[in-house]
Amino acid sequence: MKHAKALFLIAIGAAYAPQVKAATVTVAIDNIPDAQGTIRIALCNRGEFLKPACHYHVRLPSVPQHAEAKLNDVSPGTYAVQVFQDRDNNDKLKRNFFGIPQEPLGFSRNPKMRFGPPSFDDADLAIGPAGATIAVQLITK
């Protein structure tokens, strides 16, 4: 009987506990040079950043200048956005012999890229339950 009462109280407490709401994140991409290929957008946690697959991702057709995409059901946390225009639709960022990107790309917080990609800390941002709108400016050369 004591166990049944304890389970009942736990169930009641869980019903009234604050629920963590998943957010919608809007990514606004500017400086898209043309309509060639697709735009690949990924919202990555620290362990996924700069890797080919992130849990939250979307692909959309390239359009000149500006595009927006929504990522739904994002758990609150710290993330960084990575975007590139996959002009040849091979699902990979094209690089030259020296590893320098040959397709337009960008990151959240628009960090400067001097000798390689930014660190997670240069591009990270906190996403809360209310969501966010993140602006990314593509670097074309």
C-alpha positions as CSV (number, residue, x, y, z in Angstrom):
1,M,0.0,0.0,0.0
2,K,2.9,2.4,0.8
3,H,4.4,1.7,-2.7
4,A,1.1,2.5,-4.4
5,K,0.8,5.8,-2.6
6,A,4.4,6.7,-3.4
7,L,3.9,5.9,-7.1
8,F,0.7,8.0,-7.1
9,L,2.6,11.0,-5.6
10,I,5.4,10.6,-8.1
11,A,2.9,10.5,-11.0
12,I,1.1,13.6,-9.7
13,G,4.4,15.4,-9.3
14,A,5.5,14.5,-12.9
15,A,2.3,15.8,-14.3
16,Y,2.9,19.2,-12.7
17,A,6.6,19.4,-13.3
18,P,7.7,22.1,-15.8
19,Q,8.1,20.6,-19.3
20,V,11.1,21.5,-21.4
21,K,9.7,22.8,-24.6
22,A,11.5,22.1,-27.9
23,A,12.3,25.2,-29.9
24,T,12.1,26.3,-33.5
25,V,15.3,27.8,-34.8
26,T,15.2,29.9,-38.0
27,V,18.4,30.3,-39.9
28,A,18.6,33.3,-42.3
29,I,21.3,32.9,-44.9
30,D,22.6,35.9,-46.9
31,N,25.1,36.5,-49.7
32,I,24.1,33.4,-51.7
33,P,25.8,34.0,-55.0
34,D,23.5,32.1,-57.3
35,A,20.9,29.4,-57.6
36,Q,23.3,26.5,-58.3
37,G,23.0,23.4,-56.2
38,T,21.5,23.3,-52.7
39,I,22.0,25.1,-49.4
40,R,23.0,22.7,-46.5
41,I,22.3,23.9,-43.0
42,A,23.3,22.1,-39.8
43,L,22.8,23.0,-36.2
44,C,25.5,21.2,-34.3
45,N,26.5,20.6,-30.7
46,R,30.2,20.7,-29.7
47,G,30.8,17.0,-30.6
48,E,29.2,17.3,-34.0
49,F,30.7,20.6,-35.1
50,L,32.7,20.5,-38.4
51,K,31.7,16.9,-38.9
52,P,29.5,15.7,-41.9
53,A,26.4,14.9,-39.9
54,C,24.6,16.9,-37.2
55,H,21.4,15.9,-35.5
56,Y,19.5,19.0,-36.7
57,H,19.9,19.7,-40.4
58,V,18.0,20.8,-43.4
59,R,18.7,21.1,-47.2
60,L,16.9,23.6,-49.5
61,P,17.3,24.7,-53.1
62,S,19.8,27.5,-53.7
63,V,18.3,30.9,-54.5
64,P,20.3,34.1,-55.1
65,Q,21.0,36.4,-52.2
66,H,18.7,35.2,-49.3
67,A,17.1,32.1,-48.0
68,E,15.6,31.0,-44.7
69,A,15.1,27.6,-43.1
70,K,13.4,26.4,-40.0
71,L,14.7,23.6,-37.7
72,N,12.0,22.3,-35.5
73,D,11.9,20.5,-32.2
74,V,15.4,21.7,-31.1
75,S,16.2,20.9,-27.5
76,P,17.5,23.9,-25.6
77,G,21.3,23.9,-25.4
78,T,24.5,25.4,-26.9
79,Y,24.9,24.9,-30.7
80,A,26.7,26.4,-33.7
81,V,25.3,26.7,-37.2
82,Q,27.4,25.6,-40.2
83,V,26.1,26.3,-43.7
84,F,27.4,25.7,-47.2
85,Q,26.2,26.0,-50.8
86,D,26.7,22.5,-52.2
87,R,27.0,23.8,-55.8
88,D,27.8,20.3,-57.2
89,N,25.3,18.4,-55.1
90,N,27.8,15.9,-53.9
91,D,26.9,16.3,-50.2
92,K,30.4,17.4,-49.3
93,L,32.2,20.7,-49.1
94,K,34.4,20.9,-52.1
95,R,38.1,21.8,-51.2
96,N,41.2,22.5,-53.3
97,F,44.5,20.6,-53.0
98,F,45.4,22.6,-49.9
99,G,42.1,22.0,-48.2
100,I,40.7,25.5,-48.8
101,P,36.9,25.5,-49.3
102,Q,35.8,26.1,-52.9
103,E,32.1,26.5,-52.2
104,P,30.4,29.3,-50.3
105,L,30.2,28.6,-46.6
106,G,29.4,30.4,-43.3
107,F,28.9,29.9,-39.6
108,S,26.8,31.4,-36.8
109,R,28.1,34.6,-35.4
110,N,30.0,35.1,-38.7
111,P,33.5,34.5,-37.3
112,K,36.6,35.5,-39.3
113,M,38.3,32.5,-40.9
114,R,42.0,33.1,-41.3
115,F,43.9,29.8,-41.3
116,G,41.1,27.2,-41.2
117,P,37.6,26.9,-39.9
118,P,36.4,28.6,-36.7
119,S,36.4,26.8,-33.4
120,F,33.0,25.9,-31.8
121,D,33.5,28.6,-29.2
122,D,33.8,31.2,-32.1
123,A,30.4,30.2,-33.5
124,D,28.4,28.9,-30.5
125,L,25.2,30.3,-29.2
126,A,22.6,29.4,-26.6
127,I,19.2,28.2,-27.8
128,G,16.5,28.4,-25.2
129,P,12.9,27.2,-25.2
130,A,11.7,30.3,-27.1
131,G,14.0,29.4,-30.1
132,A,16.1,31.8,-32.0
133,T,16.7,33.4,-35.4
134,I,20.3,33.1,-36.5
135,A,21.8,35.1,-39.4
136,V,24.6,33.6,-41.4
137,Q,26.6,35.5,-44.1
138,L,28.1,33.1,-46.7
139,I,31.8,33.7,-47.6
140,T,32.2,33.3,-51.3
141,K,36.0,33.6,-51.6
